[in-house]
Each structure stands twice: as structure tokens, then as C-alpha cells.
Amino acid sequence: MTLKSRLARLQTQAGAPAPAAPSASTSQPALQGASPLKSRLQQLRPERLQGKSTTITHPQLSVEALAKTVNGDLLADGLIRITETLPLQGQIGQTNWNILNEIPLLPGDKRATPGVYIDTETTGLAGGSGTLAFLVGMAHIQGQHLKLTQFLITRFALESEMLSAVEQAVPPGHRLISYNGKSYDLPLLITRFRMHAMQSSLADHEHLDLLHPVRRLFATRWNDCRLTTLEQQLLGLYRQDDLPGSEAPEAWFRYLRDGNAQPLIKVIEHNRQDILSLALAHATLAKAVATPMQYKADIHGLARWLADVDETQALALLQSHRDKLSDESQRLLAHLLRRSDNWSDAVAIWEKLAKQGCVESIERLAKYHEHISKDLQAAWWYCEQLPGSAADRHRRQRLQEKRAKHQQAIPLQLII
């Protein structure tokens, strides 16, 4: 191949006009005589081989135009603030906005603390010192409205200004509410503050990560506990034309490279929807705790959650669903009954489970008869059914000694 023909091919691949289009009579034989690879390229990408440009152009938006497009304000050259005030009326998915009129209370909440819902979009999902948040969204209840604010930077140099704006936007006395924020969003923001040698009070705020309550209630009910799954299963919300969060970094870098704002605008809307879903999920989770069967929540998971903060509530929950409890939940119920000194009901549950071969229940019965009922014969009988671990062997030896002493004491009592 001559240098001239090579240059012509490179110009053609780059999108320059072809030197001359082959006639209809000669083009078909050329295709038939080409190599298999060239034939495939001609079939799959004929427009490039014919010298036509395949580049799809998008209008470039300046920062000012981008701010106007998303109804935002320029706080600085490269820092956009987007604000929105939504009345607590109507519904989203199958959930009414009016459930946000009262502060939701979840197990462990000692008081009704107002919250600010927060979510970030970052330059990478793996974290690390090179990762920063280019978009931070937050929302809180203000009267009969939900006030939503998003801060977007379009230059690396504006990060410190955005962090300062975020710090000032968090209302005093509010706790942070996020979804996986304890593991990702908050540590990332705190790290960025430190890297800029800036003071921040974010770490001083109480923080509720809704991912953990969701896992307690629905980890055994749903395929996963992603936010989109929560939206569909709990809120009846299905997003349309949503840009996945994993594509957010590339959308931001693309705007920095060529000014194409279309993907970035979708990221802003994705972040907005995340925050709205957080607020509605918080209130809906409180309803699921109050009426777990209505939301198909895991009774055992809820009972364990309640047991960590209020054993009386956990006991009442399990007793009210006693005919639907799994073996694991029955063991938890027996444990709570024992702690409330209701030994008779606890023993009844252990005896039922022991007949099914439950080793834990057999061990509980062995301990009960040795220490509470003082029926050493029954304790020995249950102890004999245990697998024979080191602890089991020690228990048998102790019971043998107790039984021997008991047998020696009987004749003395008869003589007296």
C-alpha cells in the first residue's frame, strides 16, 4: 500500500470526504473481493468507510446556561445552587406527601428530631483521597413544605466553596438522614473538609442511615436493599429514563471535557429523586414498624431491632404474632419471656422446639431444670441429649456430682 493510499484511508476514517466515490458497477465487486475484516467493517459501519462523520454533536452549555437550564443560581463561577420548595400535597408513586407532616419515629428514637436528608454524587464509587463530591443534595421540612437544595460544581477549584455552602445549609438542631451515608457520603465529605483544612460540624450531627432499618425489616423479603428496590417495593415508585448512579462520574467529566450537559442534567434529576425518596422512605419505614404485616416486613428482624431498645415492645410484637412465628422467632420469644420471669411460657416453647431436635432449646431446658426447677433427673435427661461438646461434658460431670450428693442426703433425711 502506497503512502498516498494510507493517508487517504486515515482521512476517510477520521471523517474527511472520500477522494472519489466508486461507481455502482465497481463498488459491489470491491466489497466481494475485500478481506473478511474489511467486509464486516463495511457492513457494520458503512458511513465511516464512505467518508461520513459519525460524531453526534450536542450543544455546549456554559456554566451560566447550565444554571439557567436547571433553574439554579450562580453562587460563583462554577458553583450552582438549585433550590426547590415542594408542598406536602399529592403523592409520588403510591405514597402521599402528607405523611411528612409529622416527624417519623423509629425504634430507638427518644424524641422527634427534625432531619435533613442528604445525598451526594461523586467522581468515583470506590472512594479514596482522589474522590470528591461534585453534587451535594439535601432537603428538610420547612412548615408545610419540603425545601430541597442542591449544590453543583463544574470546576475542581470550586470544591471548597461548595463545602462551605453545604456546611451553612445544614439547619441547626437537625440530624443527618442518608442511605448508606455512614459508610460512604459522610466520611467522604468529612475527608474533603480536612483536605482543604476546613472546619466542619457534620461529624457532630446525629446521623440516621436508613439502609440499616431497611435491612432489618426487608433483607429477607427483597432480593436486595438498594434504594431503587426500596422505591419499588415500599413506595410503589418506578423511575423513568433515570441515569444510574454508576454513570454519574462520567457524566460530570464529560461536561468538563466538551460542555455536553445532557447527561449531567440527568444526574441532577437522579440526585433530586434520591433525596425525595429518602424523605418518603423515612416516614414509610415508621409505618412499617407500626403495621409490619401490611408492609410484609420481617417480624423477626423487627423484633430483634425492638429488643435492642425496648424488650417490652419486642415481647408484645412476638406475642401478637405467635401463630406465625418461625422457630428462630420462637426462640427469641422464649428468651424475652425468660428475661421477664415468665418461665412457664418459656419452658413450653423450649419443650416444643426440643421435640423437633433444637439443640439450643434442649440446652435451655437442661439449665432450667438444673438451676431453677432443681429437677436434677430432668436436667440429666436433657443433658444426655446434647451433642457432647466440652461444655456439655462439664455439665454432665457437674450434674453427676450434684445427683450423687442428693442421693447421699436422702437416707439422712429419712433417719431424721
NUMI-544090 format. One record per residue (C-alpha): residue number from 1; x, y, z. Coordinates in steps of 0.25 Angstrom, whole numbers. Layout:
! residues N
resi:px:py:pz
NUM:X:Y:Z .
...
END
This chain:
! residues 416
resi:px:py:pz
1:0:0:0 .
2:6:14:-4 .
3:7:25:5 .
4:-3:33:-2 .
5:-14:22:-1 .
6:-10:20:14 .
7:-13:35:16 .
8:-26:34:8 .
9:-30:23:18 .
10:-27:31:30 .
11:-34:43:25 .
12:-46:35:22 .
13:-46:28:36 .
14:-45:42:42 .
15:-57:47:35 .
16:-52:54:24 .
17:-58:53:10 .
18:-54:42:2 .
19:-46:45:-11 .
20:-56:39:-20 .
21:-68:30:-18 .
22:-67:17:-26 .
23:-77:15:-37 .
24:-89:5:-35 .
25:-83:-4:-45 .
26:-70:-5:-38 .
27:-74:-4:-23 .
28:-80:-18:-22 .
29:-68:-25:-27 .
30:-59:-18:-18 .
31:-68:-22:-6 .
32:-67:-36:-10 .
33:-52:-36:-12 .
34:-49:-29:1 .
35:-43:-37:13 .
36:-53:-43:23 .
37:-50:-32:34 .
38:-52:-20:23 .
39:-65:-27:18 .
40:-70:-27:33 .
41:-66:-12:35 .
42:-73:-8:22 .
43:-86:-15:27 .
44:-85:-10:41 .
45:-80:4:39 .
46:-82:8:24 .
47:-84:22:27 .
48:-69:23:33 .
49:-63:16:21 .
50:-71:25:12 .
51:-64:37:18 .
52:-77:42:26 .
53:-75:47:40 .
54:-82:39:51 .
55:-80:49:62 .
56:-93:52:69 .
57:-91:67:73 .
58:-98:73:86 .
59:-100:87:89 .
60:-89:92:98 .
61:-95:99:111 .
62:-87:109:118 .
63:-88:109:133 .
64:-98:121:132 .
65:-106:114:122 .
66:-106:101:130 .
67:-110:109:143 .
68:-122:115:135 .
69:-126:101:129 .
70:-127:95:143 .
71:-133:107:150 .
72:-121:109:158 .
73:-113:121:163 .
74:-99:124:161 .
75:-92:126:175 .
76:-79:127:168 .
77:-73:124:154 .
78:-74:109:154 .
79:-83:107:167 .
80:-98:106:164 .
81:-109:105:175 .
82:-122:99:171 .
83:-134:101:181 .
84:-148:96:180 .
85:-160:97:190 .
86:-170:85:189 .
87:-183:86:196 .
88:-187:73:205 .
89:-198:70:196 .
90:-202:60:185 .
91:-194:47:184 .
92:-181:41:178 .
93:-183:26:174 .
94:-193:21:184 .
95:-189:29:195 .
96:-195:42:200 .
97:-187:54:203 .
98:-195:57:215 .
99:-188:46:223 .
100:-177:56:225 .
101:-185:65:233 .
102:-181:59:245 .
103:-166:55:249 .
104:-165:40:247 .
105:-161:32:260 .
106:-153:19:258 .
107:-149:9:269 .
108:-138:15:278 .
109:-143:30:275 .
110:-144:36:288 .
111:-150:49:283 .
112:-156:55:270 .
113:-143:61:264 .
114:-144:68:251 .
115:-135:63:240 .
116:-128:68:227 .
117:-128:57:216 .
118:-114:57:209 .
119:-108:50:197 .
120:-96:52:188 .
121:-91:49:174 .
122:-76:47:173 .
123:-65:46:164 .
124:-63:31:167 .
125:-70:20:175 .
126:-58:14:181 .
127:-55:25:190 .
128:-41:29:193 .
129:-34:43:194 .
130:-35:46:179 .
131:-51:45:180 .
132:-59:57:182 .
133:-74:60:183 .
134:-77:69:171 .
135:-92:69:174 .
136:-98:70:188 .
137:-113:70:190 .
138:-121:72:203 .
139:-135:74:208 .
140:-143:77:221 .
141:-157:80:225 .
142:-160:95:226 .
143:-174:97:231 .
144:-184:90:221 .
145:-173:89:210 .
146:-160:81:207 .
147:-149:90:204 .
148:-139:84:194 .
149:-125:89:191 .
150:-114:84:182 .
151:-100:89:181 .
152:-93:86:168 .
153:-78:90:164 .
154:-73:90:149 .
155:-59:92:153 .
156:-50:85:163 .
157:-45:99:168 .
158:-59:101:174 .
159:-60:90:183 .
160:-56:98:196 .
161:-67:108:193 .
162:-77:97:191 .
163:-73:90:204 .
164:-75:104:211 .
165:-89:105:205 .
166:-93:91:209 .
167:-88:94:224 .
168:-96:106:224 .
169:-108:100:218 .
170:-110:89:229 .
171:-120:94:239 .
172:-116:95:253 .
173:-122:84:262 .
174:-125:75:251 .
175:-119:61:249 .
176:-114:56:236 .
177:-122:45:229 .
178:-116:37:218 .
179:-116:24:211 .
180:-102:17:213 .
181:-97:31:217 .
182:-90:26:229 .
183:-81:17:221 .
184:-79:26:209 .
185:-85:40:208 .
186:-82:46:221 .
187:-67:40:222 .
188:-65:45:208 .
189:-70:59:211 .
190:-62:60:225 .
191:-49:55:217 .
192:-51:66:207 .
193:-53:77:218 .
194:-40:72:225 .
195:-32:72:211 .
196:-36:87:210 .
197:-32:90:225 .
198:-47:94:227 .
199:-55:92:240 .
200:-68:85:239 .
201:-79:81:249 .
202:-84:70:240 .
203:-78:59:249 .
204:-85:66:261 .
205:-99:64:256 .
206:-107:51:260 .
207:-107:42:247 .
208:-118:33:243 .
209:-114:23:232 .
210:-127:17:226 .
211:-120:6:220 .
212:-119:-1:233 .
213:-134:-1:237 .
214:-137:-5:223 .
215:-128:-17:224 .
216:-134:-21:238 .
217:-149:-21:232 .
218:-147:-25:218 .
219:-133:-32:216 .
220:-140:-46:216 .
221:-152:-41:207 .
222:-145:-34:196 .
223:-135:-38:186 .
224:-126:-26:191 .
225:-127:-14:199 .
226:-123:-3:188 .
227:-130:10:188 .
228:-137:7:175 .
229:-142:-6:181 .
230:-148:1:193 .
231:-155:11:184 .
232:-162:0:176 .
233:-165:-9:188 .
234:-168:1:199 .
235:-172:14:191 .
236:-178:8:178 .
237:-169:17:170 .
238:-163:13:157 .
239:-153:23:151 .
240:-154:26:136 .
241:-142:30:128 .
242:-133:30:140 .
243:-118:31:139 .
244:-111:20:148 .
245:-103:26:159 .
246:-91:18:154 .
247:-91:27:141 .
248:-91:40:149 .
249:-75:41:149 .
250:-74:40:134 .
251:-86:50:132 .
252:-78:61:141 .
253:-65:58:134 .
254:-72:59:120 .
255:-77:73:123 .
256:-63:77:128 .
257:-57:72:115 .
258:-67:77:104 .
259:-78:84:111 .
260:-89:74:108 .
261:-99:76:119 .
262:-109:66:115 .
263:-104:54:124 .
264:-101:64:135 .
265:-115:69:136 .
266:-120:55:137 .
267:-110:53:149 .
268:-116:65:156 .
269:-130:59:154 .
270:-125:46:159 .
271:-120:52:172 .
272:-133:60:173 .
273:-141:47:173 .
274:-131:40:183 .
275:-134:51:193 .
276:-149:51:191 .
277:-149:36:192 .
278:-141:37:205 .
279:-151:46:212 .
280:-163:38:208 .
281:-156:25:211 .
282:-153:30:225 .
283:-167:33:228 .
284:-172:20:222 .
285:-162:11:230 .
286:-168:17:242 .
287:-182:12:237 .
288:-176:-2:234 .
289:-171:-3:248 .
290:-185:0:254 .
291:-192:-9:244 .
292:-182:-19:239 .
293:-192:-29:233 .
294:-197:-18:224 .
295:-183:-16:218 .
296:-179:-30:218 .
297:-168:-27:228 .
298:-159:-38:235 .
299:-165:-39:248 .
300:-153:-46:254 .
301:-144:-35:249 .
302:-153:-24:255 .
303:-154:-32:268 .
304:-139:-32:269 .
305:-138:-18:266 .
306:-148:-15:277 .
307:-141:-24:286 .
308:-129:-15:285 .
309:-136:-3:290 .
310:-149:-8:297 .
311:-151:-22:301 .
312:-165:-20:305 .
313:-169:-15:291 .
314:-162:-27:285 .
315:-169:-37:294 .
316:-182:-31:291 .
317:-179:-31:276 .
318:-176:-46:276 .
319:-187:-50:285 .
320:-197:-43:276 .
321:-192:-51:264 .
322:-189:-64:272 .
323:-197:-73:262 .
324:-188:-68:250 .
325:-174:-69:257 .
326:-163:-77:251 .
327:-154:-85:260 .
328:-144:-74:261 .
329:-154:-64:265 .
330:-160:-74:276 .
331:-146:-76:282 .
332:-145:-61:283 .
333:-159:-60:289 .
334:-155:-71:299 .
335:-142:-63:302 .
336:-151:-50:305 .
337:-161:-58:313 .
338:-149:-63:322 .
339:-144:-49:324 .
340:-158:-45:328 .
341:-158:-56:338 .
342:-169:-63:331 .
343:-163:-77:332 .
344:-175:-85:329 .
345:-177:-80:316 .
346:-163:-80:312 .
347:-161:-95:316 .
348:-174:-98:308 .
349:-167:-92:296 .
350:-154:-99:299 .
351:-161:-113:300 .
352:-168:-111:287 .
353:-155:-108:280 .
354:-147:-119:287 .
355:-156:-129:282 .
356:-152:-124:268 .
357:-137:-126:271 .
358:-134:-112:274 .
359:-121:-113:282 .
360:-122:-99:287 .
361:-135:-102:294 .
362:-130:-115:299 .
363:-118:-107:306 .
364:-128:-97:311 .
365:-137:-108:318 .
366:-124:-114:324 .
367:-120:-101:330 .
368:-134:-98:335 .
369:-136:-111:342 .
370:-122:-111:348 .
371:-123:-97:353 .
372:-138:-93:354 .
373:-147:-105:356 .
374:-136:-113:363 .
375:-141:-125:356 .
376:-127:-132:354 .
377:-133:-144:348 .
378:-140:-136:337 .
379:-127:-127:335 .
380:-119:-140:334 .
381:-129:-146:323 .
382:-128:-133:315 .
383:-113:-132:317 .
384:-111:-146:311 .
385:-118:-142:298 .
386:-107:-131:296 .
387:-96:-133:285 .
388:-85:-135:295 .
389:-76:-122:294 .
390:-66:-119:305 .
391:-77:-110:311 .
392:-87:-122:311 .
393:-77:-131:317 .
394:-74:-121:328 .
395:-89:-120:331 .
396:-91:-135:331 .
397:-80:-136:341 .
398:-85:-125:350 .
399:-99:-132:349 .
400:-93:-145:353 .
401:-87:-139:365 .
402:-100:-132:369 .
403:-108:-145:367 .
404:-98:-153:376 .
405:-99:-142:387 .
406:-114:-143:386 .
407:-115:-158:387 .
408:-106:-157:400 .
409:-115:-147:406 .
410:-127:-155:405 .
411:-124:-166:415 .
412:-120:-155:425 .
413:-134:-148:423 .
414:-141:-162:425 .
415:-134:-165:438 .
416:-137:-151:443 .
END
